[in-house]
């Protein structure tokens, strides 16, 4: 199942150190790089997003996700992309689950690496949009 492959690919990045605009699993990655590595490993899309600052407005990121994945979706499922916003920063990750609980796989500057944790109320309030990789039902 493609969703399980997306989650497995994202989990294979866990522990990779944070590196702004990093794109190499095990060496250095950022939140966007996490999405791009998964997309490329599974041949879902070959898009690139670059040239952004550490605390960008995220407009380019949002527009690039729309361009590559289509319009934002409602009711995301595990394996979908979540985009977060809180005032002046933007962030993205992959929705996953452990048992009945939703989790978030993402590379976070504060954690200094790619991590997976519970998608708690705090993170849920920051969700700006959700996207589905092309070809995933």
PECOR-V814653 format. One record per residue. N is the residue number from 1. SS is DSSP state (H for helix, E for strand, C for the rest). PHI is phi in whole degrees, -180 to 180 (none if undefined). BURIAL is I if it has 24 or more other C-alpha atoms within 12 Angstrom, else O. Layout:
BEGIN
((N/SS/PHI/BURIAL) (N/SS/PHI/BURIAL))
END
This chain:
BEGIN
((1/C/none/O) (2/H/-63/I) (3/H/-62/I) (4/H/-65/O) (5/H/-67/O) (6/H/-60/I) (7/H/-65/I) (8/H/-62/I) (9/H/-63/I) (10/H/-63/I) (11/H/-65/I) (12/C/-69/O) (13/C/-91/I) (14/C/-53/I) (15/C/97/I) (16/C/-64/I) (17/E/-62/I) (18/E/-70/I) (19/C/-147/I) (20/C/-53/I) (21/C/63/I) (22/C/-71/I) (23/E/-138/I) (24/E/-122/I) (25/C/-59/I) (26/C/85/O) (27/C/-112/O) (28/E/-174/I) (29/E/-155/I) (30/C/-120/I) (31/H/-62/I) (32/H/-67/I) (33/H/-59/I) (34/H/-60/I) (35/H/-64/I) (36/H/-67/I) (37/H/-61/I) (38/H/-60/I) (39/H/-60/I) (40/H/-74/O) (41/H/-59/I) (42/C/-99/I) (43/C/57/O) (44/C/-85/I) (45/C/-169/O) (46/C/-116/O) (47/C/-70/I) (48/C/-134/I) (49/C/-125/I) (50/C/-146/O) (51/C/77/O) (52/C/-97/I) (53/C/-85/O) (54/C/-66/O) (55/C/-130/O) (56/C/-77/O) (57/C/-71/O) (58/C/83/I) (59/H/-60/O) (60/H/-62/O) (61/H/-62/I) (62/H/-60/I) (63/H/-62/O) (64/H/-69/I) (65/H/-63/I) (66/H/-62/O) (67/H/-60/O) (68/H/-90/I) (69/H/-115/I) (70/C/94/O) (71/C/-64/O) (72/C/-55/I) (73/C/-108/O) (74/C/-103/O) (75/C/55/O) (76/C/-62/I) (77/C/-118/I) (78/C/-52/I) (79/C/101/I) (80/C/-87/I) (81/E/-93/I) (82/E/-111/I) (83/E/-117/I) (84/E/-115/I) (85/E/-143/I) (86/E/-149/O) (87/C/60/O) (88/C/-103/O) (89/E/-124/O) (90/E/-131/I) (91/E/-154/I) (92/E/-145/I) (93/E/-164/I) (94/E/-114/I) (95/E/-73/I) (96/E/-138/I) (97/E/-155/I) (98/E/-130/O) (99/C/65/O) (100/C/-92/O) (101/E/-96/O) (102/E/-75/I) (103/E/-127/I) (104/E/-126/I) (105/E/-105/I) (106/E/-161/I) (107/E/-101/I) (108/E/-122/I) (109/C/-57/I) (110/C/-68/O) (111/C/-79/O) (112/C/68/O) (113/E/-171/I) (114/E/-79/I) (115/E/-137/I) (116/E/-130/I) (117/E/-150/I) (118/E/-59/O) (119/C/-83/I) (120/C/-77/O) (121/H/-57/O) (122/H/-58/O) (123/H/-66/I) (124/H/-62/O) (125/H/-70/O) (126/C/-92/O) (127/E/-65/I) (128/E/-98/I) (129/E/-159/I) (130/E/-132/I) (131/E/-132/I) (132/C/-112/I) (133/C/-58/I) (134/C/-57/I) (135/C/84/O) (136/C/-93/I) (137/C/-90/O))
END
